[in-house]
Amino acid sequence: MKVRIDNWGPIEHCEYDLDKDMIVVYGDNNIGKSYAMQLIYLYLKNIINYAKNIGMYRPVFYSRENTEVEKFVMDFAMDDNQNEVDITDEIIKCMASRLKTDMVQALDNSLRNTFGTYDDIIEGNPRVSLQVNNGLELLFFVKEQKISIKLDMKPVFLKKTSSDFHKSREGKKRLDIYIFKNNKISSVINLINDKVYSLLSHVSVELSRVQNVYFLPASRSGIYTGMNSFGPILAELSKNRAYIKGNLQIPSISEPISDYYMELSTIRIDRRKYFTDVAQEIEDEILKGEVTFDTKKKTIMYQSDLVSQPMEMRDVSSMVSEISPITAYLKYIVNVYPTDFCVKNERS
């Protein structure tokens, strides 16, 4: 997957090829490095949620609801001067409209939760492009909250016929869907809807190839030492502060950091551990102690080789408090798939 960002705050233009094994971002301060990493994380997070929770498990009856399809079918049926029309672009527009309904609002909430100057940023008309593969690209127009889709697909034509025998015919180069004397319009609409949602399922499958994404913030965020016992509550409230009425003041915690802390605060120690050897080496060579998770306190603990008493992150040195959560991620959280991404926001 390739990501292109244009006009996002201090970022005029940048591109990332996420098919690479590792990407290192470096440069002067305040040029948009952290912006880019947070933005990529949020887009990947939201497309993963879409693919897992909506795209691949949509109820069949849901595909029957599409007023846009009904409109262009009725317009064609009533036009006596047209016997055939290419509706490929219309189908792609319907897909984009459905994606907007299912994904864009959640994505907009994530961006607002993360970027304090979001309203100013969108005045620059930013765009984010996700080239999923050579045949599929999603282009997000952030200010307009619109999605444009570029998709290699077989052309679809709507045709009028004098026989009610054929409903549709798919050849090597095109798909024809027939209307017979303006009768049974609903069946034609359903055929087109089926095509729209079969293509959406294809998009969902392609998006679902990205299984997980993780965000690990730098120590300057003070995320763990400053949010111990009350951290999960603040993190969850921060995500939904736009919906909270009244005088309750919620600290400004960006969504990537909220997600990071929530993962650390809800560790299940029975999860599969793919990087235990790496975590063990970090503990032995750098931390000189063991990182564990207290299931009762719901917090990360550090047991030094030199001290018998385990300590919470608020009580340890800055180096230990920075590296221990990363070690905990490797031991308890990260699930390995070929298309997992880990975004590490670190100081240069």
Secondary structure as the mmCIF struct_conf table of DSSP 4:
data_model
#
loop_
_struct_conf.conf_type_id
_struct_conf.id
_struct_conf.beg_label_comp_id
_struct_conf.beg_label_asym_id
_struct_conf.beg_label_seq_id
_struct_conf.end_label_comp_id
_struct_conf.end_label_asym_id
_struct_conf.end_label_seq_id
STRN STRN1 LYS A 2 TRP A 8
TURN_TY1_P TURN_TY1_P1 GLY A 9 PRO A 10
STRN STRN2 ILE A 11 ASP A 17
TURN_TY1_P TURN_TY1_P2 LEU A 18 ASP A 19
BEND BEND1 LYS A 20 ASP A 21
BEND BEND2 ASP A 28 ASP A 28
TURN_TY1_P TURN_TY1_P3 ASN A 29 ASN A 30
BEND BEND3 ILE A 31 GLY A 32
HELX_RH_AL_P HELX_RH_AL_P1 LYS A 33 ASN A 53
TURN_TY1_P TURN_TY1_P4 ILE A 54 ILE A 54
HELX_RH_3T_P HELX_RH_3T_P1 GLY A 55 TYR A 57
HELX_RH_3T_P HELX_RH_3T_P2 VAL A 60 ARG A 64
HELX_RH_AL_P HELX_RH_AL_P2 THR A 67 MET A 78
TURN_TY1_P TURN_TY1_P5 ASP A 80 ASN A 81
BEND BEND4 ASN A 83 ASN A 83
STRN STRN3 GLU A 84 ASP A 86
HELX_RH_AL_P HELX_RH_AL_P3 THR A 88 LEU A 99
HELX_RH_PI_P HELX_RH_PI_P1 LYS A 100 VAL A 104
HELX_RH_AL_P HELX_RH_AL_P4 GLN A 105 THR A 114
TURN_TY1_P TURN_TY1_P6 GLY A 116 THR A 117
HELX_RH_AL_P HELX_RH_AL_P5 TYR A 118 ILE A 122
TURN_TY1_P TURN_TY1_P7 GLU A 123 GLY A 124
STRN STRN4 ARG A 127 ASN A 133
TURN_TY1_P TURN_TY1_P8 ASN A 134 GLY A 135
STRN STRN5 LEU A 136 PHE A 141
TURN_TY1_P TURN_TY1_P9 VAL A 142 GLN A 145
STRN STRN6 LYS A 146 LEU A 151
STRN STRN7 VAL A 156 THR A 161
BEND BEND5 SER A 162 SER A 162
BEND BEND6 ASP A 164 PHE A 165
BEND BEND7 LYS A 167 LYS A 167
STRN STRN8 SER A 168 GLU A 170
BEND BEND8 LYS A 172 LYS A 173
STRN STRN9 LEU A 175 PHE A 180
TURN_TY1_P TURN_TY1_P10 LYS A 181 ASN A 182
STRN STRN10 ASN A 183 ASN A 183
HELX_RH_AL_P HELX_RH_AL_P6 ILE A 185 LEU A 207
TURN_TY1_P TURN_TY1_P11 SER A 208 ARG A 209
STRN STRN11 VAL A 213 LEU A 216
HELX_RH_3T_P HELX_RH_3T_P3 SER A 219 SER A 221
TURN_TY1_P TURN_TY1_P12 ILE A 223 GLY A 226
BEND BEND9 ASN A 228 PHE A 230
HELX_RH_AL_P HELX_RH_AL_P7 GLY A 231 LYS A 239
TURN_TY1_P TURN_TY1_P13 ASN A 240 ASN A 240
HELX_RH_3T_P HELX_RH_3T_P4 ARG A 241 TYR A 243
BEND BEND10 GLY A 246 ASN A 247
HELX_LH_PP_P HELX_LH_PP_P1 LEU A 248 PRO A 251
HELX_RH_AL_P HELX_RH_AL_P8 GLU A 255 SER A 265
TURN_TY1_P TURN_TY1_P14 THR A 266 THR A 266
TURN_TY1_P TURN_TY1_P15 ILE A 269 ASP A 270
BEND BEND11 ARG A 271 ARG A 271
BEND BEND12 TYR A 274 TYR A 274
HELX_RH_AL_P HELX_RH_AL_P9 THR A 276 ILE A 282
HELX_RH_PI_P HELX_RH_PI_P2 GLU A 283 LEU A 287
BEND BEND13 LYS A 288 LYS A 288
STRN STRN12 GLY A 289 ASP A 294
TURN_TY1_P TURN_TY1_P16 THR A 295 LYS A 298
STRN STRN13 THR A 299 SER A 304
BEND BEND14 ASP A 305 LEU A 306
BEND BEND15 SER A 308 GLN A 309
STRN STRN14 MET A 311 GLU A 312
HELX_RH_3T_P HELX_RH_3T_P5 MET A 313 ASP A 315
BEND BEND16 VAL A 316 VAL A 316
HELX_RH_AL_P HELX_RH_AL_P10 SER A 318 ALA A 328
HELX_RH_PI_P HELX_RH_PI_P3 TYR A 329 ILE A 333
HELX_LH_PP_P HELX_LH_PP_P2 VAL A 334 VAL A 336
TURN_TY1_P TURN_TY1_P17 PRO A 338 THR A 339
STRN STRN15 PHE A 341 LYS A 344
#
